[in-house]
Amino acid sequence: MRDMRASQDPRAIRYKNQKIASAVLSLPEIQAAQCVAAYASLPTEAGTDEMISSLLDQKKHVVLPRVNGNNLELYRIRDLRDDLAPQGAFSIREPIPNRCERISPSSVDLFLIPGVAFDPFGSRLGFGAGYYDRLLSLRRQDAAAAALAFEFQVVHALETTERDIPADLVVTEESIYELTLSAFTSASEEETRKLAQRLLENGLRNGGLIAIHGGLGTGKTVFVQGLAAALGAKGQAVSPTFVFCREYRAAVPLFHADCYRIEAISPEDEEFWRETINQPGIVAVEWAERLGALIPKNAIHLFGDLRDDGKREWTLATVLRDQKSLHKV
């Protein structure tokens, strides 16, 4: 990932940095913050100079980290050029202690953090020394952490440990990733179909892939039947287990795929599945976990569980900030 960052055209980096800075400065969290902790970016990282200058112009308190042993200490800066030593630890610009006031992490309202790789759920891969994990463990409970990255740095999923502290947001030049979860209970097939209808009303009608997870008898196909009926598709949706995918024609096309019979995706089958899950309209995939990393990063996930009393527990998980409206059900 470091090699990929370093191989970018400088013009592309400048363009992406402008987009990231614009997105960050538009965040409600940064507009409400009085004290923002940022980082002095390296040339290949998502850049921070433009946004730091803007925050200083807005008279916000801006603090930057300085390495002290195994920890990061925060210092308030007032001038991006005069208050930073050009070569600190790891060749990163750092605040000059005798020019800057030291600030407690508990005084920070929003942390802007770097990293090498991220996933849509906020998991973060740094350089392995744990500096930011230790720093973020000292923040206030209401202080969010927003990671800044180029879109290619956001991968399908990262392996993490209990010591790894996730970011609340990941901001790239293309997207704002923010994990949102909500839970619903259905006591009948009709309630499961109504859940599908409400998701359509709250934004799913705009299209995208919904990955449906759950064991046999959970009601995955019933949910898709609810989608088809609400879209006005002709005929009742049935499981496409033996043909992998069915198309239901409606004002918004619905593609219903089932991966139950798949154990692993062979290289020769990858193109078929990429084409299937990237159809225009809504793509609903049962047993979607069997597609692994082929599932798009921005997929909507629905997890079903059959309770002992016969009711179904549904958990909706979205990873983009602009998908949050789906949770109004």
Secondary structure, 3 states (H helix, E strand, C coil): CHHHHHCCCHHHHHHHHHHHHHHHHCCHHHHHCCEEECCCCCCCCCCCHHHHHHHHHCCCEEEEEEEECCEEEEEEECCCCCCEECCCHHHCCEECCCCCEEECHHHCCEEEECCCEECCCCCEECCCCCHHHHHHCCCCCCCEEEEECCHHHECCCCCCCCCCCCCCEEECCCCEEEEEEEEEEECCHHHHHHHHHHHHHCCHHHCEEEEEECCCCCCHHHHHHHHHHHHCCCCCCCCCCCCCEEEECCCCCEEEEECCCCCCCCHHHHHHHHHHHCCCCEEEEECHHHHHHHCCCCCEEEEEEECCCCCEEEEEEEEEHHHHHHHCC
